[in-house]
């Protein structure tokens, strides 16, 4: 796999992970204003975006496992992995924030 191909794949991971993180942040904002229906919808959208990023990331891991050395660890790929991790953490925290806001507003 060429470095250009790896970087293009990394950009896909970054885009999907970024969308997932944005949806999570929107869910927190929705919950803060009491719009729990939108918060739940944004959490579902976040899940979908993060799932897409995770599938792409997993495909790279599988390729590397099958043929060690075929995936070069570029800075872009490392950056993409960081974005995915951050998006996953943000999603988990957003879910907790939504629950907290629901309990506070009861």
QUINOR-V65541 format. One record per residue. N is the residue number from 0. RES is the residue in three letters. PSI is psi in radians with two decimals (none if undefined). D_FIRST is the distance of its C-alpha to the first C-alpha in whole Angstrom. Layout:
BEGIN
N;RES;PSI;D_FIRST / N;RES;PSI;D_FIRST
END
This chain:
BEGIN
0;UNK;2.32;0 / 1;UNK;2.81;4 / 2;UNK;-0.66;7 / 3;UNK;-0.75;8 / 4;UNK;-0.76;6 / 5;UNK;-0.77;7 / 6;UNK;-0.61;10 / 7;UNK;-0.72;11 / 8;UNK;-0.72;11 / 9;UNK;-0.69;13 / 10;UNK;-0.63;15 / 11;UNK;-0.75;16 / 12;UNK;-0.81;17 / 13;UNK;-0.76;19 / 14;UNK;-0.86;21 / 15;UNK;-0.74;21 / 16;UNK;-0.71;22 / 17;UNK;-0.72;24 / 18;UNK;-0.78;26 / 19;UNK;-0.76;27 / 20;UNK;-0.73;28 / 21;UNK;-0.77;30 / 22;UNK;-0.68;32 / 23;UNK;-0.75;33 / 24;UNK;-0.65;35 / 25;UNK;-0.66;36 / 26;UNK;-0.72;38 / 27;UNK;-0.80;39 / 28;UNK;-0.72;41 / 29;UNK;-0.82;42 / 30;UNK;-0.65;43 / 31;UNK;-0.59;45 / 32;UNK;0.04;47 / 33;UNK;0.13;48 / 34;UNK;1.35;46 / 35;UNK;-0.49;44 / 36;UNK;-0.83;43 / 37;UNK;-0.63;41 / 38;UNK;-0.81;40 / 39;UNK;-0.69;39 / 40;UNK;-0.73;37 / 41;UNK;-0.61;35 / 42;UNK;-0.68;34 / 43;UNK;-0.73;33 / 44;UNK;-0.68;31 / 45;UNK;-0.80;29 / 46;UNK;-0.80;29 / 47;UNK;-0.79;27 / 48;UNK;-0.77;25 / 49;UNK;-0.65;24 / 50;UNK;-0.76;23 / 51;UNK;-0.80;21 / 52;UNK;-0.74;19 / 53;UNK;-0.69;19 / 54;UNK;-0.76;18 / 55;UNK;-0.77;14 / 56;UNK;-0.78;15 / 57;UNK;-0.70;16 / 58;UNK;-0.71;13 / 59;UNK;-0.73;10 / 60;UNK;-0.70;13 / 61;UNK;-0.76;13 / 62;UNK;-0.76;10 / 63;UNK;-0.66;10 / 64;UNK;-0.65;14 / 65;UNK;-0.61;13 / 66;UNK;1.43;11 / 67;UNK;2.34;11 / 68;UNK;-0.09;9 / 69;UNK;-0.35;6 / 70;UNK;1.98;6 / 71;UNK;2.28;8 / 72;UNK;1.58;11 / 73;UNK;2.86;12 / 74;UNK;-0.62;15 / 75;UNK;-0.70;15 / 76;UNK;-0.70;13 / 77;UNK;-0.74;16 / 78;UNK;-0.73;18 / 79;UNK;-0.75;17 / 80;UNK;-0.68;18 / 81;UNK;-0.76;21 / 82;UNK;-0.74;22 / 83;UNK;-0.79;21 / 84;UNK;-0.75;24 / 85;UNK;-0.71;26 / 86;UNK;-0.72;26 / 87;UNK;-0.75;27 / 88;UNK;-0.76;30 / 89;UNK;-0.70;31 / 90;UNK;-0.78;31 / 91;UNK;-0.76;33 / 92;UNK;-0.64;36 / 93;UNK;-0.73;36 / 94;UNK;-0.72;37 / 95;UNK;-0.74;40 / 96;UNK;-0.75;41 / 97;UNK;-0.77;42 / 98;UNK;-0.74;44 / 99;UNK;-0.82;46 / 100;UNK;-0.66;46 / 101;UNK;-0.79;48 / 102;UNK;-0.67;50 / 103;UNK;-0.65;51 / 104;UNK;-0.03;52 / 105;UNK;none;54
END
